[in-house]
Amino acid sequence: MTQTVDLNADMGEGFGAWKMGDDAALLDIVTSANVACGFHAGDWDVMAATMKAAAQKSVGIGAHPGFPDLHGFGRQRMTFPTESLQNIVRYQLGAAQAMARAAGSSVRHLKLHGAMANMTSENEAMATACYEAALDIAPDIIIMVLAGTAQQRAASALGCKVACEIFADRAYNDDATLVDRALPGAVIHDPDMAGRRMADMVREGAIITESGKRIQTRIDTICLHGDTPTAVRIATEVRRALHDSGVTLAQFEGRPV
């Protein structure tokens, strides 16, 4: 049976006159795009342009909400009352839906960004609150989760459509969470290494951690961070390595876990 996997990238992360990443090049490589919604990065014009370009390339559009943290790029941990946290997610998803519709497309999936994603990968109750907020306004949306973490457990309990994600350019702890960016080796910049890791993980159906531990998991999609200097090279090499391994690239369908 042919293996199929989606390739996604975070994008739309410029702001005003400041450009971040090469979204145009990435859209020629990936099958899904996670578009910043203006809180951690992006603005109304960047969102509109990114979604229009994604629609023209037939790339699946996702909302990528994060904390209101432009200064820290959404990577600073923040604490909000549950209702406020849910409104943060609803607000950004609503904006993404409007921009996607204006571009003649729609929002297929939701993926939490940065510190919000890391915190929900550790805290199932927090993940549940964020996902319930999204499902309130988009009941059929596909929730992209960090495979093997509290995010996946929360989405599974909700019975919603899910896409299980692994990272091409991030190292893993033994509990399937991502190694803290402050630690050496947390971010992978070598395209060849990234390509080999992804081919191995998809073939084995497992996350391979820094210690060599294998965590068996469903793998629906692979993420590349669009803001790194080697993002396009990594995306190209991951796509090539997967193709050479007999893996077909296609947008995920989303199904319960």
Residue pairs with C-beta under 8 A, 6 or more apart in sequence:
2 246
2 247
2 248
3 202
3 203
3 246
3 247
3 248
4 247
4 248
4 249
4 250
5 202
5 219
5 220
5 221
5 222
5 242
5 247
5 248
5 249
5 250
6 31
6 32
6 60
6 163
6 220
6 221
6 222
6 249
6 250
6 251
6 252
7 29
7 30
7 31
7 32
7 221
7 222
7 224
7 235
7 238
7 239
7 242
7 249
8 30
8 31
8 32
8 33
8 34
8 60
8 62
8 111
8 144
8 165
8 221
8 222
8 223
8 224
9 26
9 29
9 30
9 32
9 33
9 34
9 223
9 224
9 225
9 226
9 231
9 235
10 34
10 36
10 64
10 111
10 113
10 223
10 224
10 225
10 226
10 227
11 21
11 23
11 26
11 27
11 33
11 34
11 35
11 36
11 50
11 226
12 23
12 33
12 35
12 36
12 41
12 42
12 46
12 47
12 49
12 50
12 51
12 64
13 20
13 21
13 36
13 41
13 42
13 46
13 73
13 226
13 227
14 20
14 21
14 41
14 42
14 43
14 46
15 41
15 42
15 43
15 46
15 70
16 43
20 41
20 226
20 227
21 226
21 227
21 228
21 231
22 226
22 231
22 232
23 33
23 50
23 53
23 226
24 53
25 232
26 33
26 224
26 226
26 231
26 232
26 235
27 33
27 53
27 54
27 57
27 59
28 57
29 232
29 235
29 236
29 239
30 59
30 224
30 235
31 59
31 60
31 249
31 250
31 251
32 59
32 60
32 61
32 62
32 108
32 109
32 221
32 251
32 252
33 50
33 54
33 59
33 60
33 61
33 62
34 62
34 63
34 64
34 109
34 111
34 113
34 144
34 223
35 42
35 47
35 50
35 51
35 54
35 61
35 62
35 63
35 64
35 96
35 99
36 42
36 46
36 47
36 64
36 66
36 113
37 47
37 63
37 64
37 65
37 66
37 92
37 93
37 95
37 96
38 44
38 47
38 92
38 95
39 65
39 66
39 67
39 68
39 69
39 70
39 74
39 88
39 92
40 66
40 67
40 68
40 69
40 70
40 72
40 73
40 74
40 75
40 113
40 114
41 66
41 70
41 73
41 74
42 50
44 95
44 99
47 95
47 96
47 99
48 99
48 102
48 103
51 61
51 96
51 99
51 100
51 102
51 103
51 105
52 103
54 60
54 61
54 103
54 105
55 61
55 100
55 103
55 104
55 105
60 108
60 109
60 251
60 252
61 96
61 100
61 103
61 105
61 106
61 107
61 108
62 96
62 107
62 108
62 109
62 110
62 111
62 144
63 92
63 93
63 96
63 97
63 107
63 109
63 110
63 111
63 134
64 96
64 110
64 111
64 112
64 113
65 88
65 89
65 92
65 93
65 96
65 110
65 112
65 113
65 116
66 74
66 92
66 112
66 113
66 114
66 115
66 116
66 117
67 74
67 76
67 78
67 88
67 113
67 114
67 115
67 116
68 78
68 88
69 75
69 76
69 78
69 114
69 115
72 115
73 114
73 227
74 113
74 114
74 115
74 116
75 114
75 115
75 181
76 115
77 115
77 118
77 119
78 115
80 88
82 129
85 126
85 129
85 130
85 133
86 129
86 130
86 132
86 133
86 136
87 133
89 110
89 112
89 130
89 133
89 134
90 133
90 134
90 136
90 137
93 107
93 110
93 133
93 134
93 137
93 138
93 141
94 137
96 107
97 106
97 107
97 137
97 138
100 106
100 107
107 138
107 141
108 141
108 142
108 251
108 254
109 141
109 142
109 143
109 144
109 163
109 252
109 254
110 131
110 134
110 138
110 141
110 142
110 143
110 144
111 117
111 144
111 165
112 120
112 130
112 151
116 130
117 146
117 151
118 177
118 178
119 126
120 126
120 127
120 130
120 150
120 151
120 154
121 127
121 146
121 149
121 150
121 151
121 176
121 177
121 178
122 149
122 150
122 177
123 150
124 150
124 153
124 154
125 154
127 145
127 150
127 151
127 153
127 154
127 155
128 154
128 157
128 158
131 143
131 154
131 155
131 158
131 160
132 158
134 141
134 143
135 141
135 143
135 158
135 160
140 161
141 160
141 161
142 160
142 161
142 162
142 163
142 252
142 254
143 155
143 158
143 160
143 161
143 162
143 163
144 162
144 163
144 165
144 221
145 151
145 152
145 154
145 155
145 162
145 163
145 164
145 165
146 152
146 165
146 176
146 177
146 178
147 164
147 165
147 166
147 176
147 207
147 217
147 218
147 219
148 164
148 175
148 176
148 207
148 215
148 217
149 175
149 176
149 177
152 162
152 164
152 217
152 257
155 162
155 257
156 162
156 256
156 257
159 256
160 256
161 254
161 255
161 256
162 220
162 254
162 255
162 256
162 257
163 220
163 221
163 252
163 254
164 217
164 218
164 219
164 220
164 221
164 257
165 219
165 220
165 221
165 222
165 223
166 198
166 201
166 207
166 217
166 219
166 221
166 222
166 223
167 178
167 222
167 223
168 188
168 194
168 195
168 197
168 198
168 222
168 223
168 224
168 234
168 235
168 238
169 187
169 188
169 189
169 194
169 223
169 224
169 225
169 228
169 231
169 234
170 178
170 179
170 186
170 187
170 188
170 225
171 178
171 179
171 185
171 186
171 187
171 188
171 209
171 210
172 178
172 179
172 207
172 208
172 209
172 210
172 215
173 179
173 209
173 210
174 209
174 210
174 211
174 213
174 215
176 207
176 209
176 215
176 217
178 186
179 185
179 186
179 210
180 186
181 187
185 210
187 225
187 228
188 194
188 197
188 234
189 228
189 229
189 230
189 234
190 230
191 230
191 233
191 234
191 236
191 237
191 238
192 237
194 234
194 237
194 238
195 234
195 237
195 238
195 240
195 241
195 242
196 241
197 208
198 222
198 238
198 241
198 242
199 241
199 242
199 244
199 245
199 247
200 208
201 207
201 208
201 219
202 219
202 222
202 242
202 245
202 247
203 245
204 214
205 216
205 217
205 218
205 219
206 214
206 215
206 216
206 217
207 214
207 215
207 217
208 214
209 215
218 257
220 252
220 254
221 252
222 238
222 242
224 231
224 234
224 235
224 238
225 231
228 234
239 249
242 249
243 249
